[in-house]
Amino acid sequence: MLMPSGIASSERRYSNEPISHSTYLTNYNMYLCLRHKKRVIPDAPSSKLCAKISLRDIIIAMLKRLTIVIPCMLFIAPTIYALEIKNQIDVNSFSGRLAGIRSVTLKPNLSLDYKLNLSYDKWFGSFQAVAYYGSAITGAGTLKNRPLELDMYTDISYAIYKDSNSRINIGAFAEDYQSLKPFKPQITSSQVVQYADEESEIPSNDNYNFGILLKTAYSYKKISASLYSKVYFYGNRIAPNLIPYAPLLSIGTKDEVFLIGDISNPKFSLCVNMDFYFQRKYGNKFFTSHDGLAGTKREFDISIGMKYYFTKNLDFHVYTYGYNNLNRGRSSTLPSDFKDGVYAGFGYIF
């Protein structure tokens, strides 16, 4: 098989299918070139061979795969290091609504939630996958009894401070949302423009998010609490009114207070989870004199629940949740387009 020694110095053209791909990196640009397995025809301009891809596109494509690469690393790592491993599976029954990534309203009946947490010395990693089954309100009507969506999240972080009860971590995170059926969006492009008076919110089919993560965690006897902040470098999120937007940062907290028992021997607890999302305005610089961080309040989510522990590893839980638009909705004066509901189920740690 003949191979060109370089694109610039030896301009050649290939023919005859099938083809395979070879990648060349020149002057910080990626050229995807076609390589045939048979004859080489010389003296053809290289511009007809290669499709120019910017280095930024290559980096984004690599980071999009973090939700696959990092979990694989987390599963392989136990064979190399002595890690502390905790798996958890939750099965829940739903009554309520969620915002689907294709701008559809999900009405799940069941969800299956898997969580993996690993730690080694000052390194921490986690992976979560949630699958939903039920009905969807789409632009083609209500579709019932089908797989809806698979949501995945992963992070890896390092503890810059750690003691027996608390730690401060810094790391990276990635999110991936996949629709399990090809739903028609419930809203149209004209409706998006109508809702977006304060800023231009652009619909997108991109389901990947990634950025940096800062997290503090504290646990002692009857309290387990964490406070975290995410800075988004790339991605979109579907708001409760089904409008996609680009989050700039989020701040959240997860707290559990044990009313009966404690962390080592839990019996009954109350749980509160909250997330606030701050949105980047499209077309604005990161810092402006008028808007500060060139963004605005976008979404506030809260869930409140309780857990009863049959054993340390098996619990029954009930949660009520509310996903809320901030300064958005069908009305300029009244709150609207919330996604609220309740779910209950069993969780098992192993």
C-alpha positions as a printed NumPy array, in Angstrom:
array([[  0.   ,   0.   ,   0.   ],
       [  1.354,   3.422,  -0.971],
       [  1.069,   6.307,   1.504],
       [  1.807,  10.012,   0.866],
       [  4.674,  11.323,   2.978],
       [  2.952,  14.673,   3.592],
       [  0.054,  16.742,   2.397],
       [  2.034,  19.913,   1.679],
       [  5.091,  18.346,   0.069],
       [  3.37 ,  15.637,  -1.935],
       [ -0.052,  16.48 ,  -3.362],
       [ -1.857,  13.319,  -4.47 ],
       [ -5.34 ,  12.106,  -5.154],
       [ -6.748,   8.715,  -4.301],
       [ -9.478,   6.696,  -5.94 ],
       [-11.365,   3.406,  -5.748],
       [-13.652,   2.618,  -2.795],
       [-13.752,   1.415,  -0.06 ],
       [-11.941,   4.122,   1.877],
       [-10.561,   4.455,   5.365],
       [ -9.529,   7.548,   7.315],
       [ -6.17 ,   8.967,   8.297],
       [ -5.679,  12.116,  10.327],
       [ -2.959,  14.724,   9.883],
       [ -2.254,  17.673,  12.217],
       [ -0.717,  20.742,  10.535],
       [ -0.463,  24.301,  11.897],
       [ -2.956,  23.509,  14.673],
       [ -5.647,  22.438,  12.189],
       [ -6.955,  18.931,  11.662],
       [ -7.235,  17.604,   8.142],
       [ -9.302,  14.49 ,   7.646],
       [ -7.887,  12.809,   4.545],
       [ -9.137,   9.935,   2.457],
       [ -6.892,   6.938,   2.018],
       [ -7.718,   4.221,  -0.532],
       [ -6.448,   0.729,  -0.366],
       [ -5.509,   0.511,  -4.05 ],
       [ -4.196,   2.859,  -6.715],
       [ -2.704,   6.341,  -6.093],
       [ -3.173,   9.017,  -8.769],
       [ -0.463,  11.7  ,  -8.421],
       [ -0.459,  15.453,  -9.188],
       [ -3.936,  16.297,  -7.883],
       [ -4.554,  19.345,  -5.618],
       [ -4.728,  18.428,  -1.957],
       [ -7.706,  20.788,  -1.413],
       [ -9.85 ,  18.141,  -3.042],
       [ -8.698,  15.566,  -0.565],
       [ -9.11 ,  17.091,   2.857],
       [-11.93 ,  18.604,   4.842],
       [-10.601,  21.254,   7.234],
       [-11.693,  20.872,  10.851],
       [-10.722,  23.46 ,  13.457],
       [ -8.846,  22.443,  16.572],
       [-11.796,  23.722,  18.631],
       [-14.12 ,  21.225,  16.885],
       [-11.724,  18.399,  17.657],
       [-11.491,  19.371,  21.354],
       [-15.294,  19.624,  21.669],
       [-15.764,  16.238,  19.982],
       [-13.282,  14.66 ,  22.411],
       [-14.876,  16.255,  25.485],
       [-18.319,  15.08 ,  24.372],
       [-17.102,  11.542,  24.88 ],
       [-16.216,  12.135,  28.521],
       [-19.494,  10.575,  29.602],
       [-18.279,   7.337,  28.024],
       [-14.542,   7.489,  28.688],
       [-14.626,   8.426,  32.387],
       [-17.127,   5.71 ,  33.433],
       [-15.016,   3.137,  31.574],
       [-11.952,   4.36 ,  33.455],
       [-13.861,   4.165,  36.737],
       [-14.831,   0.553,  36.08 ],
       [-11.291,  -0.458,  35.054],
       [ -9.554,   1.401,  37.87 ],
       [-10.424,  -1.112,  40.644],
       [ -8.154,  -3.651,  38.977],
       [ -5.255,  -1.236,  39.365],
       [ -5.909,   0.485,  42.667],
       [ -7.625,  -0.454,  45.904],
       [-10.661,   1.785,  45.558],
       [-13.619,   2.333,  47.813],
       [-16.669,   1.476,  45.711],
       [-20.359,   2.164,  46.313],
       [-23.125,   1.174,  43.898],
       [-26.726,   2.254,  44.25 ],
       [-29.868,   1.332,  42.302],
       [-33.181,   3.202,  42.686],
       [-36.49 ,   2.111,  41.151],
       [-39.156,   4.835,  41.229],
       [-42.802,   5.276,  40.315],
       [-43.668,   8.783,  39.026],
       [-46.67 ,  11.059,  38.989],
       [-45.691,  14.347,  37.391],
       [-43.95 ,  15.981,  34.463],
       [-40.387,  16.575,  33.321],
       [-38.849,  18.627,  30.513],
       [-37.506,  16.342,  27.766],
       [-34.385,  17.165,  25.792],
       [-36.287,  17.342,  22.469],
       [-38.513,  20.109,  23.876],
       [-41.258,  17.645,  24.789],
       [-43.068,  17.134,  28.089],
       [-42.281,  13.779,  29.677],
       [-44.807,  12.03 ,  31.928],
       [-42.76 ,   9.104,  33.231],
       [-44.396,   6.169,  34.964],
       [-41.169,   4.465,  35.995],
       [-37.498,   5.337,  36.29 ],
       [-34.398,   3.239,  36.867],
       [-31.469,   5.079,  38.45 ],
       [-27.95 ,   3.676,  38.777],
       [-25.165,   5.47 ,  40.694],
       [-21.51 ,   4.558,  41.066],
       [-19.173,   6.337,  43.502],
       [-15.452,   5.607,  43.709],
       [-12.715,   7.083,  45.861],
       [ -8.998,   6.512,  46.21 ],
       [ -7.025,   8.595,  48.659],
       [ -7.881,  12.178,  47.589],
       [ -9.392,  11.234,  44.228],
       [-13.157,  10.905,  43.771],
       [-15.259,   9.85 ,  40.805],
       [-18.935,   9.278,  40.153],
       [-21.231,   8.122,  37.377],
       [-25.031,   8.228,  37.209],
       [-27.49 ,   6.969,  34.583],
       [-31.279,   7.467,  34.768],
       [-33.691,   5.847,  32.304],
       [-37.361,   6.913,  32.055],
       [-40.385,   4.989,  30.771],
       [-43.888,   6.352,  30.279],
       [-45.707,   8.909,  28.112],
       [-44.587,  12.019,  26.213],
       [-46.572,  15.062,  25.1  ],
       [-45.082,  15.911,  21.702],
       [-45.865,  17.994,  18.643],
       [-47.538,  14.867,  17.21 ],
       [-49.769,  14.35 ,  20.257],
       [-49.436,  12.215,  23.378],
       [-47.429,   9.022,  22.945],
       [-47.881,   6.41 ,  25.667],
       [-46.026,   3.427,  27.099],
       [-42.563,   3.764,  25.593],
       [-38.933,   4.383,  26.579],
       [-38.444,   8.132,  26.948],
       [-34.95 ,   9.3  ,  27.801],
       [-31.576,   8.272,  29.177],
       [-29.699,  10.894,  31.236],
       [-26.042,  10.355,  32.157],
       [-23.681,  12.313,  34.385],
       [-20.076,  11.747,  35.371],
       [-17.384,  13.666,  37.243],
       [-13.879,  13.224,  38.557],
       [-12.311,  15.459,  41.195],
       [ -9.379,  15.878,  43.556],
       [ -9.666,  16.864,  47.233],
       [ -7.545,  19.945,  47.832],
       [ -8.61 ,  19.718,  51.476],
       [ -9.752,  16.642,  53.387],
       [-10.268,  15.596,  56.99 ],
       [-12.346,  12.931,  58.732],
       [-15.663,  14.791,  58.277],
       [-15.287,  17.189,  55.368],
       [-13.529,  17.834,  52.097],
       [-13.201,  20.394,  49.29 ],
       [-12.916,  19.02 ,  45.754],
       [-12.146,  20.529,  42.376],
       [-12.538,  18.643,  39.122],
       [-14.445,  18.263,  35.851],
       [-17.911,  17.033,  34.934],
       [-19.784,  15.968,  31.812],
       [-23.466,  15.334,  31.081],
       [-25.106,  13.472,  28.205],
       [-28.855,  13.305,  27.509],
       [-30.2  ,  10.86 ,  24.937],
       [-33.782,  10.591,  23.718],
       [-34.761,   6.927,  23.386],
       [-37.416,   7.725,  20.754],
       [-37.483,  10.304,  17.879],
       [-40.049,  12.738,  19.331],
       [-41.399,  15.752,  17.435],
       [-40.808,  18.954,  19.503],
       [-43.811,  20.287,  21.38 ],
       [-42.869,  23.917,  20.685],
       [-42.017,  25.629,  17.392],
       [-39.228,  28.024,  16.445],
       [-41.714,  30.912,  16.393],
       [-42.752,  30.134,  19.971],
       [-39.114,  30.177,  21.031],
       [-38.732,  33.676,  19.589],
       [-41.965,  34.74 ,  21.293],
       [-40.751,  33.595,  24.714],
       [-37.266,  35.01 ,  24.325],
       [-37.927,  38.697,  24.916],
       [-35.085,  39.238,  27.36 ],
       [-32.47 ,  37.422,  25.323],
       [-32.162,  35.216,  22.289],
       [-32.558,  31.591,  23.337],
       [-31.506,  29.363,  20.478],
       [-32.956,  25.845,  20.072],
       [-30.372,  23.116,  19.729],
       [-30.231,  19.345,  19.439],
       [-26.913,  19.244,  21.272],
       [-27.288,  17.09 ,  24.359],
       [-23.798,  17.356,  25.849],
       [-22.549,  19.568,  28.682],
       [-19.141,  19.78 ,  30.278],
       [-17.21 ,  22.121,  32.544],
       [-15.428,  22.383,  35.873],
       [-16.795,  21.371,  39.258],
       [-16.154,  22.778,  42.744],
       [-17.679,  20.792,  45.605],
       [-17.625,  20.82 ,  49.389],
       [-19.002,  17.94 ,  51.451],
       [-19.6  ,  17.499,  55.164],
       [-20.904,  14.508,  57.118],
       [-21.059,  13.95 ,  60.855],
       [-23.455,  11.831,  62.894],
       [-26.914,  13.138,  61.932],
       [-26.013,  15.397,  58.985],
       [-24.801,  14.682,  55.441],
       [-24.523,  17.818,  53.302],
       [-22.834,  18.964,  50.114],
       [-22.605,  22.285,  48.299],
       [-21.388,  22.398,  44.705],
       [-20.958,  24.783,  41.808],
       [-20.547,  24.005,  38.105],
       [-19.075,  26.325,  35.485],
       [-20.257,  25.314,  32.009],
       [-17.818,  25.527,  29.111],
       [-20.177,  24.038,  26.535],
       [-23.716,  22.719,  26.195],
       [-27.414,  23.406,  26.535],
       [-30.214,  22.716,  28.977],
       [-33.978,  22.445,  28.46 ],
       [-35.867,  24.793,  30.775],
       [-39.213,  23.79 ,  32.366],
       [-41.035,  25.779,  29.641],
       [-39.193,  23.593,  27.061],
       [-36.957,  26.431,  25.82 ],
       [-33.283,  25.444,  25.378],
       [-30.69 ,  27.732,  26.916],
       [-26.943,  27.766,  27.52 ],
       [-26.142,  27.624,  31.259],
       [-23.156,  29.637,  32.414],
       [-22.997,  28.281,  35.942],
       [-25.123,  26.47 ,  38.495],
       [-25.111,  26.298,  42.287],
       [-26.68 ,  23.403,  44.138],
       [-26.941,  21.65 ,  47.47 ],
       [-27.889,  18.15 ,  48.64 ],
       [-28.674,  17.688,  52.311],
       [-29.895,  14.797,  54.428],
       [-30.775,  15.099,  58.124],
       [-31.286,  11.894,  60.125],
       [-34.206,  12.313,  62.523],
       [-33.946,   8.732,  63.75 ],
       [-30.606,   6.993,  63.754],
       [-27.443,   8.48 ,  62.274],
       [-25.108,   8.073,  59.319],
       [-23.672,   4.793,  60.565],
       [-27.1  ,   3.36 ,  61.481],
       [-29.812,   5.259,  59.544],
       [-33.525,   4.804,  60.256],
       [-35.476,   7.859,  59.093],
       [-34.276,  11.061,  57.39 ],
       [-35.403,  14.218,  55.603],
       [-33.762,  15.245,  52.318],
       [-33.575,  18.569,  50.448],
       [-31.998,  19.073,  47.002],
       [-31.78 ,  22.488,  45.322],
       [-30.243,  23.73 ,  42.05 ],
       [-30.045,  27.264,  40.674],
       [-28.992,  27.936,  37.04 ],
       [-27.504,  31.173,  35.79 ],
       [-27.767,  31.659,  32.014],
       [-25.343,  33.12 ,  29.53 ],
       [-26.851,  35.626,  27.123],
       [-26.217,  34.722,  23.491],
       [-24.065,  37.147,  21.533],
       [-22.729,  38.955,  24.627],
       [-19.215,  39.084,  25.915],
       [-18.517,  37.23 ,  29.125],
       [-18.277,  40.454,  31.136],
       [-20.323,  43.578,  30.384],
       [-20.822,  46.76 ,  32.386],
       [-24.605,  46.33 ,  32.314],
       [-25.027,  42.612,  32.994],
       [-21.91 ,  41.76 ,  34.975],
       [-21.372,  38.16 ,  33.934],
       [-23.42 ,  38.792,  30.771],
       [-26.175,  36.524,  31.998],
       [-29.378,  36.32 ,  33.968],
       [-31.308,  34.078,  36.363],
       [-32.878,  31.19 ,  34.485],
       [-34.059,  28.209,  36.544],
       [-34.527,  27.106,  40.14 ],
       [-35.207,  23.456,  40.972],
       [-36.056,  21.982,  44.36 ],
       [-36.983,  18.546,  45.637],
       [-37.958,  17.61 ,  49.194],
       [-38.315,  14.073,  50.422],
       [-38.021,  11.531,  53.198],
       [-36.371,   8.139,  53.532],
       [-37.158,   5.162,  55.709],
       [-34.325,   2.648,  56.034],
       [-35.272,  -1.006,  56.378],
       [-31.55 ,  -1.725,  56.68 ],
       [-28.454,   0.387,  56.212],
       [-28.458,  -0.566,  52.516],
       [-32.189,  -0.674,  51.683],
       [-34.54 ,   2.313,  51.855],
       [-38.004,   3.432,  50.813],
       [-38.211,   7.081,  49.763],
       [-40.836,   9.636,  48.698],
       [-39.954,  12.94 ,  47.004],
       [-41.897,  15.904,  45.684],
       [-40.162,  18.164,  43.148],
       [-40.645,  21.472,  41.384],
       [-38.643,  22.717,  38.374],
       [-39.259,  26.438,  37.989],
       [-38.649,  29.018,  35.278],
       [-37.222,  32.346,  36.447],
       [-38.386,  35.406,  34.477],
       [-39.74 ,  33.141,  31.717],
       [-42.973,  31.472,  30.695],
       [-46.106,  32.037,  28.659],
       [-47.072,  35.014,  30.836],
       [-44.984,  38.106,  31.546],
       [-46.729,  38.657,  34.888],
       [-47.635,  35.198,  36.276],
       [-45.53 ,  32.087,  36.869],
       [-46.186,  29.345,  34.331],
       [-44.814,  26.244,  32.632],
       [-43.542,  24.596,  35.78 ],
       [-42.664,  20.922,  35.826],
       [-43.821,  19.505,  39.153],
       [-44.608,  16.089,  40.515],
       [-43.949,  13.369,  43.044],
       [-42.168,  10.04 ,  42.921],
       [-41.629,   7.137,  45.308],
       [-39.517,   4.034,  45.221],
       [-36.864,   1.806,  46.706],
       [-33.1  ,   2.295,  46.829],
       [-30.449,  -0.353,  47.399],
       [-26.732,   0.232,  48.07 ],
       [-24.176,  -2.494,  47.439]])
